[in-house]
Amino acid sequence: MNGARAAGTPFLSFFTPPRILALARESGFREVRHVTAVELGERYFADRTDGLRPSRGEELLVATT
């Protein structure tokens, strides 16, 4: 949290992946998926030669109705 705040990124929540998935389902989304930083790195950053990778806190919720 302190590192994110120092970088200018405010923390808006501390939801765990299972909890945020449950909230999405409760809100009416039929399909929900947690995409980890590791998955993002493997999919979008694997072939980069500049070393850019997502940080551990950069994860996604993918939800569809």
Order of alpha helices (4+ residues) and beta strands (2+ residues): alpha-alpha-beta-alpha-beta
